[in-house]
Amino acid sequence: MSLWAKAQTLQGDALQQMQALYGPHFPIEVRHYFAHWIEDQPWQDIDPDIRGHEGKASMILDALIKQLQYKYDQLSETDFLLRLKMKEIADHFTKNYGSNPLDLVRIIKRCIATEQTLVDQATGLNQEMMSAEGAARSETNRKISEAFQLLKQFTQETENDLRIMQQKQEYFVIQYQESIRLQAQLQQVRQQPAQDPTRVMNETTLQKKKNEVDALLQQEAQQLLQMRITLAEKHRTTFHHLSELQQRIVEEELIQWKRRQQLAGNGGPQEETLDLLQQWCEALAEIIWTNRQQIKRVEMQRQQLPIQQPGPDILPELSTTITALLSQLVTSTFIIEKQPPQVLKTQTRFQASVRLLVGGKLNVHMNPPNVKATIISENQARALLRNERIKDNENSGEILNNTGVMEYHQATRILGVTFRNMQLKRIKRPEKKGQETVCEEKFTILFQSQFSVGGNELVFQVRTMSLPIVVIVHGNQDSNAWATILWDNAFAEANRSPFCVPTDVTWSQLAGALNCKWTSVNGRPLSESNMKYLAAKAFNINNPPESEDFGQSKISWSQFNKETLQPNRPFTFWQWFDGVMELTKKNLKGPWEDGTILGFVNKDRARDTMLMSKPNGTFLLRFSDSEIGGITIAWVAQDPNNPSERQVWNLQPFTTRDFGIRSLSDRIHDLPHLVNLYPDIPKDEAFSKYYTPIRDKPAQTDGYVPAALRATVETLPLPAAAPMTSDNPNTPLPMEGPSSPTEQPTIMNDMSPDSEILQDFDGNGAEADMSEDILSVLSSESLPDNIDVNRLLGFVDKDFKPSS
């Protein structure tokens, strides 16, 4: 993000201070419309107090006036006022700063410095720099900046040497022509008669002059040769530093950005903008291109004036090196700025964007290149890295709307293309490897383009591959597909062969990935006890000792998402984790962030070490072990079959379908058996902000009595601390009929201690888990004809009159 973009986010006094910087002396319109150009200028190289820098300042003034004139020409006639403003500012700058451009430099530098200070104060950059990460980042930026300054200095020195060499070579050619002329005159004099008295004198004079010129030529040739050798060594040194800096930026900084982009797919921090990386890459491109042009000029000078060089000639090596550096830079900076979705469903529209970081600097946009996207398999991706060509008919699928033209945005200096309406029409899967399922198959989207730079002097074929993609055809494959993607994103290694990942990792590594994913989805991170619970579940260990440390224990991909959990669960560890994560995201995010949901607690621990030591009516919320995406309420109460005993009861798990009918908080509010949230928080204090407000009932004009849904557990007694009286707000209300025929009450048929008690209605609007005997009675043809089923279910029509 540019400094000006950050400055525009300032507020209050900081914004007023920033606005006060501008006025007739330097209008804010100039800062706004030419922000990138202004920030790209080498202000650090110009000291407004040094008169010797007036030439540089004058060049900047002339360039700024040209920018204003260009803006004036680009604006349409409908922008009449802005066009007038641009012309007025250009005339003002010419009149007021034409004779003293250093004044303008002083003003602009003060504006930029003040903006930076205000932005730093607003964003707390000074505090960030105190952290180890901030200090390391700052140190890296400083070293890269110093390396650029050194390279610019080297490049300027070789430019000066090259200019001097050109002058010397031109002088040498002139003297060489003089030597030829003198030689011709000598030949002419020697053809004169021997007895001519002037011949000897003329010949002596000419020979002396020629000897002087030849001696000078020999001296100049020796100097030229030495300068060529010295210049070549300087270029070698420059290229060495250039290669090191490019490797640091492309092989380290850019790769780290790509890695952060991949981790963001698992919920990690969003990757930083590419502005700084583009700035570095453009600076590299400019230095490389300048040095390459210098090498070409040296080659031309040598062609014009060949001089035998002792020892090996390193110029061809230098030419190859600088071209290779340019090629590496161009191909490495063709990147995917916005990745396509990593779980991709066929027949579904998706987006992606591609960017060439050095496109603007190399003027690639002058002949905008086309970009094509195709989907290829993991094996095809490996073949590409081995430089094996893939034919068009060997793609692994068909993508609609898969071509686009790169566009250059002048304001942002971005050359890129966004594919907004791609759609995977079909997929062709490779042969399966062993026990691999379709949700473990990885594909990638390959983006390819071709363009030229330097007037078709160099032609580049560039390509880049997306992060791995799992293709699905049905929504029920989504969870397993995300398991593959999470594992790949978390454990992919640098410079791997596509898309190899380790088959097992330590629990601490997996725990970090799970916590990152969970936190990005649900806010509050997982605690140490949550992690221990998850480890025990993943390793199928019941009630591990408190001292158990799973950190360095190895967990395999098979344990993660192929083997089902024990005892006899029909789902894997990841499917269970993904289920509760989605349940929390869709229905429980607020209570989870508040800390009112413990969640990751097994039934034994909830009973033995948490609830049994608490008063009756104490309850907690834990994720169900037996159902994907379920949460249950466990609470302590008297055993109705043995009043002298207390038991812990568990409601049948609620799922997203249930919460689509009535929320968790409202269900907790409905149940008088639930008094205090573990350890001792009154339930209204914990959940009241999530209760559905009670609205005044409107007058009934349609002849029907309104119905409402309430959660009840009818056969359990209320806590002793909450006797049922008409004055007690916890006294159960009469159960009203459901508001629609699909919301049916269920029958409770399991009342053993620690069993899961059925809810008053299921979340699917389907028949509840009734016993076969009850169902057979309800469906019997022997039922009396005069049974009023509507009245039994609570549907009462006040105008209904029974038949006699």
Secondary structure, DSSP 8 states (H G I E B T S, - for coil): --HHHHHTT--HHHHHHHHHT-BTTB-HHHHHHTHHHHHHS-GGG--TT-GGGHHHHHHHHHHHHHHHHHHHHHS-GGGHHHHHHHHHHHHHHHHHHSS-HHHHHHHHHHHHHHHHHHHHHHHTHHHHHHSHHHHHHHHHHHHHHHHHHHHHHHHHHHHHHHHHHHHHHHHHHHHHHHHHHHHHHHHHHHTS-TT-HHHHHHHHHHHHHHHHHHHHHHHHHHHHHHHHHHHHHHHHHHHHHHHHHHIIIIIIIHHHHHHHHHHHTTT------SHHHHHHHHHHHHHHHHHHHHHHHHHHHHHHS----SS---HHHHHHHHHHHHHHHHHHTEEEEE---SEEETT-EEEEEEEETTTTTTTGGGS--EEEEEEEEHHHHHHHHTT----GGG-SEEEES-EEE-EEETTTTEEEEEEEEEEEEEE------TT--GGG--EEEEEEEEEEETTTTEEEEEEEE-S-BEEESSGGGHHHHHHHHHHHHHH--TT-STT---SEEEHHHHHHHHHHHHHHHHSS---HHHHHHHHHHHTT-SS--TT---TT-EEEHHHHHTSB-TTT-SSBHHHHHHHHHHHIIIIIHHHHHHT---BS--HHHIIIIIITTS-TTEEEEEE-SSSTT-EEEEEEEEETTEEEEEEEEEE--B-HHHHTTS-HHHHHHH-TT--EETTTEEHHHHHGGGS----------SSB---------TTS---TTS---TT-TTS-------SSTTS-B------STTSEE--SB-TTSS-----HHHHHHHT-TTS-TT--HHHHHT--BTT-----
